[in-house]
């Protein structure tokens, strides 16, 4: 695995532990569709949360959350729709970003609205 791949994997593991400590129930990790991958799918009380985890070892190239641009949001939205449809879910949902930089976690709830479809 590449250094950036290892950094991403360790960031996802850190995010999963963080969410679990907050009381979230992890439903899936690395959910893959033809549209892309959702890092973590969790449940926060009655809300399904689709989480994109971005990890950086420093901010020389910008903050991690800046990497979740409109293009990425659109692909995450379609992947989330696939998960909802596949599991016949009828719940509230939201998109969060967990940005990790130098082991500091920033959890951005409702980071963006879904793009390209409505449920």
C-alpha positions in Angstrom: 0.0 0.0 0.0 1.3 3.5 -0.8 2.1 6.0 1.9 -1.0 8.1 1.1 -3.1 4.9 1.0 -1.9 4.0 4.5 -2.6 7.5 5.7 -6.1 7.3 4.3 -6.7 3.9 5.9 -5.5 5.1 9.3 -7.7 8.2 9.0 -10.7 6.1 8.3 -10.0 3.9 11.3 -9.6 7.0 13.5 -12.9 8.4 12.2 -14.7 5.1 12.9 -13.5 5.0 16.5 -14.4 8.7 16.9 -18.0 8.1 15.6 -18.4 5.0 17.7 -17.4 7.0 20.9 -20.0 9.5 20.0 -22.7 6.8 19.9 -23.0 6.3 16.2 -23.7 2.8 14.9 -21.5 1.9 12.0 -23.5 0.3 9.2 -20.9 -0.1 6.5 -17.4 0.9 5.6 -15.9 1.4 2.2 -19.3 0.9 0.5 -18.5 0.6 -3.3 -20.7 1.4 -6.2 -20.2 2.2 -9.8 -20.4 5.9 -8.8 -17.6 5.7 -6.2 -17.0 4.7 -2.6 -18.5 5.9 0.7 -15.9 5.7 3.5 -18.3 5.2 6.4 -22.1 4.8 6.6 -23.4 5.2 10.1 -26.6 5.8 12.0 -26.9 8.8 14.4 -30.1 8.1 16.3 -32.6 7.8 13.4 -30.5 9.6 10.8 -28.4 7.7 8.2 -25.0 9.5 7.9 -22.8 9.2 4.8 -19.3 10.1 5.9 -16.4 11.1 3.7 -13.1 11.0 5.5 -10.2 13.1 4.3 -6.8 12.8 5.9 -3.7 15.0 5.5 -0.3 14.9 7.2 -0.2 18.7 7.0 -2.1 21.6 5.3 0.6 22.5 2.7 -1.9 21.4 0.0 -5.0 22.9 1.7 -7.3 21.6 4.4 -8.6 18.0 3.9 -12.3 19.1 3.5 -11.4 21.2 0.5 -10.8 17.9 -1.4 -14.5 17.2 -1.2 -15.4 19.4 -4.2 -18.7 19.5 -6.2 -17.6 16.6 -8.4 -16.8 14.4 -5.3 -20.1 15.5 -3.7 -22.1 14.4 -6.8 -20.5 11.0 -6.8 -21.0 10.5 -3.1 -24.7 11.5 -3.6 -25.2 8.9 -6.2 -23.4 6.3 -4.2 -25.6 7.1 -1.2 -28.7 6.8 -3.3 -27.6 3.3 -4.3 -27.2 2.4 -0.6 -30.6 3.8 0.3 -32.3 2.0 -2.7 -30.4 -1.3 -2.1 -31.4 -1.4 1.5 -35.0 -0.1 1.0 -34.4 2.7 3.6 -36.9 5.4 4.4 -34.9 7.5 6.8 -33.6 11.0 7.1 -30.0 11.2 5.9 -27.1 13.6 5.8 -23.6 14.0 4.4 -20.8 14.6 6.9 -17.1 15.2 6.3 -14.5 14.1 8.8 -11.3 16.1 8.2 -8.1 14.8 9.9 -5.0 16.8 9.8 -2.0 16.0 12.1 -4.3 13.7 14.2 -6.8 16.6 14.8 -10.3 15.7 13.9 -12.8 18.2 12.5 -16.4 16.8 12.1 -18.5 18.8 9.7 -22.1 17.7 10.0 -24.4 18.4 7.1 -21.4 19.4 5.1 -23.3 19.4 1.8 -26.7 18.7 0.3 -27.1 15.8 -2.2 -26.4 16.6 -5.8 -28.1 15.3 -8.9 -31.1 13.5 -7.4 -33.9 13.6 -4.9 -35.3 10.8 -2.8 
